[in-house]
Each structure stands twice: as structure tokens, then as C-alpha cells.
Amino acid sequence: MKKIIYEGYCNEIANDKFGATLSKKNINYNDSFYFKNYKITNLSNKKFYFFYLLSRLYTRFWLISILYFTGQFVYSIFLLKKNNKILRNIAFIDSEKSFYDINLIKISNLEYLKKSFTSFSSYLSFYDKILAYLAVYKVIYFIIKKRNSLLRIEYNSLKLHVYDLYLVCLFILILKNKKINFYTNSHYDRWVYIVSKLENVNLNIVQHGFLTKDIDFPFKFGIIDVLYVYDKEFIILFKYHYTAIKIVKFIKPNLELKQIHSTGYKSIFIASSMISINLEKDFIGLLLLKNKYKIYLKLHPAYNYRNEFYEYKDKIEFVDCFPKVNFMISYNSFLGYEYKALGENVFWLKDYEDNLNELYKKME
């Protein structure tokens, strides 16, 4: 178990290393840690420096985390086992998006397993929690033994990533020694890596977004029993990272497109992305040269960057819905594939980075 957990964390570090290439450049952080780089380096300056200093301090005294895990163990003892159901079909829920994605495939008799301390604890006995707590020590010792084979930045990153180690150990004990169908919308995080390596668990992945070959994972993922995708082009990308895929099924989104009124104007919906803000602003400026477009902009829900579009605040409409429009525009948001699957007109900004005028002409 300790080896699989270690490998899962190492793969997440590789994912964060890739995220560092997409984040705002901050040498201090990106040269020190691979841990949620894209989010951390896009925090406000005050929040960023506070987190960065805490991270530096923590990695010097990281074994103090044993006190944290001990506290979690003691607390979990008081969370008595409440669920005596034999889990057969588990839907792993860590966000509203995972709930939405998994329900697209309409599987009956699903047991929703929320990624939380109280949820995991409710499925396990006192003895199981002791086993999980002992496993924490085994993993930490395993990591310490591996430190000489790791780069300094990788070792420091591991220290940050294991913040949920006791939770991970509880998770494995829920799945261990049972024949389970496991449903998730994760592509390559530590949770799905662990499940892909468990022989008693059938892994079902529902695609939630884009994949890339550009992440250099040190450990190949295991087996996907059933893969649900939106388009055949993504099958190749999953095969690149996974040992095998047994069955592939295709799905369609369940988006409810909201009717909007833009009489006399062509309507355009831009699904914004942090990595393409300047390109989006250039394109908005181009569209506004002629007064014949109504522009709707949806920010990425994980980030707060509305002020980046301050100069256009009175000329575009910010939305939280999914509007039905003449044209849907995105740099490379997966939402574009969902619109496309519904038969909507979709254009990708990444295909016109060097010639926005060409895209503009196609929409006239």
C-alpha cells in the first residue's frame, strides 16, 4: 500500500510541475515547490507571500505533521461507524462537477462517497482506523528512505502533498478486499491512480475535461475498466497515460442552455481561461469595433480575475449560466466540446492566435 500511495503523490507532483508552466511566473515559488502552482501563484500578493513563507517553514519541520495526523486519528475514533452497507457501486464525489459528470451515465444503485474526513470515517471500524494510522507512519518512513533518489524540489513538494495522508489511508481501507465498481471524473490525481492499481476494483472514468500528453508522469496509471468520453480523439490521450482501457463508451452533456435576448445583434459566448486572458481581450476589442455583437463572458469558476476585463465592464455581460448563442468561443475550455456535442457553433481561440481577423471574418 505504501508504494502505491507514494507513486500517486509523485504523479500529482508531476501534474503540478506542468501547472507551474501555465501559472504566472513567480521564480520563488515555482523553483521551490510543485504544489498547486497554478492556483497559488495567481493569488493576491499578500495571500501568496503568506502561503509561500508558511510552506518554507513547514518543509523544514514537516515531521510535525505526525501530530496533525495523530489529532485526526483521535478525532476519527469519536466518529463512529454509521454505514454498514456493503459498497458495490461507489460514485466518488469531490465537487459539484463530479456529481454532474457521474450522473450523466445514469448508473442505478450508486452509493455517493464524498471526499471528506467524516464521510470516510463513517464507513470504518475502530480497528480500520488503527490500521490507517499505522499506515501513515509506514508511508512517511518510505518517503524518508526515498529522499536521496529525489530532487530537493520533489522532496519538498512531497512534504506538502501528504497533508491528506491519513485521509488517503482511510480511503484505501474502504476499498480494500471488496469487489467494487468505482466511478469518478478524475483523470490523473492520486485518488484515481490508487484505484487504477487495485485489482479488486473496477475503475470507471467519466471524462470531465481536457487531457494532455505534456505531463511527464513518473509512474504509468493502471487499468480503466470502462471509459466514458465525449469524443474519440480523447481515447488516445487516455491510452497514453494508462496501461489499458477495456471498454469505451461515448456520452453527451446535460447542459441546459439559457435562452437570451439579443435582438439586432449576433450573440457570442466566451468561456474564459486564465491562460488566455490577453488573447480574449484582444478579440473582444476586435468585436467591439463594429456595433453588431452582444458579448457574454463566463470566468473560470476556480479563479477571481474579473478586474482583468475592467476596461470592457460596460460593454460586455458577465454570466454564470450557459447561454444559447450564435457562436461559442474558447481558448481550449472543455466546455467547448460540450457545446459542440449539442450542435452549437464553436471556435477555438488557440487555432487563431496569430490571426484573430480570420476568426472575426468567419463570424460575420
N, C-alpha and C positions, 0 to 999 in steps of 0.2 A: 504493500500500500504506500509506503513512504516514497518509493521510487516514482510511482505514478503521480503522486501529489507534487513532488519536486519537478518532474517533467512538465506538468500542467502549468506551474508557476513560471518555469523557464520560457515556455511558449508565450505566455502573456507578456513577459518582458520583451520578447521579440516583437510582439504586436505594438507595445508602447514605444519601442525603438523606431518602428515605422511611423508611429504617430508623431514622434519628435520631428520628423522631416516635414510634417504638414503644419506644425504649430508655428506661432510667431517666434522668431529666432530669439532665444534667450540662452546665451552660452552658459551662464552659471548653472541653470537647471538642466538643460539638455546634455551638458557634459558631466553631470553629477549623478543623475538618476534616469531610469526608464520606468516611470510610474505615472500613468495618466497624463502624459506630457502635453497632449493636445488641449486638454481642459485646463491644466494647471497654468501653463504659460499664457493662457488667454484670460486669466483672472485679472481683476484690477491690480494695480501696482502694490497697494497696501496688503491685499489678501495674498498675492503671490509671494512677496518677501517674507511675510509671516509664515506661510507654509514651507517655503524654502529653508528658512532658519530652523524651524522645528524638525524638518527632515534631516538636516545636517546633524542636529543634536541627537536625534533618535538613533541614527545609524551608528553613532559612537557608543551608545549604551543600549543596543537593541535587545539584549538578553533580558532587560527589564520587562519585556513583553510577556515573559513567563508569568509575572504577577497578574498581568491582564488576563491571560488565558486561565489562570487559576481562579480569578474572580468570576469569569464566565462559567467555568465548571461548577463552582459553588452555587451560582445563581441557577444554573440549569437543573440542579438537584431538586430545587423547590418548584420547578416546572414539571409537574407530574405527568406521566404518560397518560394521554387522554384518548388517543386514537388507536384502537385495537384492530382496525381494518387491515386486511391483507391487501397491500397495494399491488395492483396488477397493471393499471394504465395510469401513469403519472404524467401530468402536464406541469412542467417546471415554469413557475411564474416569477419573474423578477421585475416586471414593469407592465403598464397597460398595453404596451406594444406586443409583448409576448402573449398576453391573454388574447388580443385581437388576432395575431398570426395563427396561433394554435387552433383557435375556433374556426378558422377558415376551412379546415379539413374535416370538420363535423364528425369527430370521433365520439361515440357514446360511452357512457360509464367512465369518464375521466375523473381522476382524483387530482385536484389542484394543489400542488405542493409549492407554497410561497417561500421564496428565498428569504428566510428570516430566522433569527435565533429561537424565538418562541415556537414557530411552526416546526422546525426540525426537532426541537426538544420534546414536543408533544407526541412524537412517534417512537421515542426511545425510552428504554428502561434505565434504571439506575446503573445497572451493570454495563449497558451500552455506553453510557456517558463516561464511566470509568475507562473503558477501552478507548474512547475518543480522546480523553485527556492524556492517557499514556502514549497514544499515537502522536500527539503534539510533540512530546519530548523526542520521540524517535525521528520525526521529520526534522526538527531543529538540529539534532545531532548529525543527521545525514547531510544537511546543508553545510554545517561547520566543516565536516570532513571533505566536502566538495570545494571549499573556498579556494584552494590552491589551483584548481583547474578552471576557475572563473576569472574574468577580468574584474578589476576593482569596481567598475561601474555596475557590472552584472551582480556582484555580491551585495553591494549596497542596495541595488534595486530589489533583490530577493528579500532583504530585511523589511522593506516597505510592503511588498506584496503579500507577505504572510500574515498581515493584520487580521485576516479572517480564517486562520489555520484551524482553530477549534471548530468553526462552522463547517469547514470542508470535511473534517474528520467525522463530524456528526452526519453529514450528507452521505458519505460513503457507507456508513453503517446502516443507514436507512435502505440502501440499495443492495447491500451485501447478502449473498446466499439466497436470493429470491429471483424467480423468473419474472421479469418486469418489462413492459413496453414503456419506454421513456420518450416523452415528446418535449421538444424545445425549439426555440427560434434562434438559438445561439449558433454561430458559425465556428468560432475558434477561440473560445475563452477556456479557463481552467475547468469549469464545470463540464462542458461538453467533451473536453479531452479525457477527463477521468471516465465518463460514461462510455466513451468510444473504446476504452480499454477493458471494460468489464464484460467478461464472457457471458454472464447470466442476464445481461440487459440488452434488449433490442432498442437501438437508437433510431429515433425518428426525428429528422430535422426539417423544420418549415422555414424556408428562406425568408429573411427579414430585410435584407438589403444587399449592397454590393459586396463582392469578394475581389481579391487581388492576388496576383502571383508575386507581388513585390515584397511580401513579408517572408523573411528567411527564418522559418521555424526550425529550431534545432532538433525537434522530435516530430516525426510524422504521426498524424492522428490515426485512430484505429478504423473501425468499420461502421459505416452508415447502413442500417438495415432498410430504411425507407427514406428517400429524399424527396421533398416537395419543393418544386421550383416554379418560377414564373416563365422562364424562357430557357430553351435548350442550350444557349450559349453559356449558362452558368454551371452546367453539369461538368464541363471540362475543368473549371476552376475548383470545384469541389474535389474532383478526382486528383487534382494536383496536390492537394493537402492531405487527403485521406487514403488509407491503404486500399479500401474497396467500398463500392456502393452496390448494394444488392438489387434494389428496386428504385425506379424513378417515377414520380407522378407529377402531373402539372396542375397548378392551381390558378385561380383568378382572385383578384382583390374584392373586398366587400365595401369599397369606398362609397360613401354617399355624397355625390357631387351636388353642391348647393347652387340652385338657380339664382343668377344675379341679373340686375337690370343695368344695361349699358347702352341704351338706345342712342343710335347715331355714332357709336364708337365700336371698334374692334376690341374685344376683351383679351387681356394677356395675364396669365398667372405665372409668377416667377417663384419657384421653390428655391429659396436662398440657401447658400452654403458658406461656411466660414472661409473656405479656401478660395472662393471666387468672388469676394465682395467687390473688388475693384472692377472686375470684368462685368459684373451685374450693374454697377453704377454707370459704367461706360455705355452699356446697352440701353439702360433707362434714359440716359441723356440723349442717345440717338433717337429713341422712340418719341421723346417729348419735342423733338424738332418740328414734328407735324402734330397738330391737334386732332388726331383721329384714333388714339388708343387710350383705353382705360386700363390702368396697370394695377394689379393686385399682387402684393408681396407677402409671402409667408416665411418668417425667420425660422432657422433651425431651432427646434424646441429646447435643445440642450444648452443653448448659449444666449446671452443677452447682449446684442450688438445693434440694437435699433438705432442708436445715435450715429452709427456709420452712414445712415441714409438721411441724416438731418437735412441736407440741402434739398431733398425731394419730399420732405414730410407733408407738404401741402399739395403735392402733385400726384402722389400715389396713395393707395389704400392698403394698410397693413391688415392682414386677415389671419384668423386661426382656423378657418374652415378649409374645405377643399372645393373651390368654386368651379362651376362648369363654364368654360371659356372657349374662345376661338382657338387660342394657342397656349400650350403649357410649355414653359421654358425652365430648364435646369442645367446646371453645370454637369453634374453626374449623379444627382439625387436618385435614389431608388424609387422615389415617388413617381418619377417619370415613367418607369416601367409599369407601375400600377395604372397610371393614366392611359398609357399605350394599350394595356390589356383590355381597357374599357372602350377602346376605339377612338380615343381623343387624339388630336394633333399635338405631337410632342417634338420639340427641338432641343438639342444638346449644345450648350454654350461651348463645351470643350472642343467641339468639332469646328467652331468658328472663331477661335481665339485670335487668329491673325487676320480675320476678315469679317468683322461684325456687320459690315454693309451687305455682305452676301446673305446673311440670315435676315436682315431687315427687308431686303428685296423679296425674299420668299414669303414674307408675311403680308406684303402689300396687296 
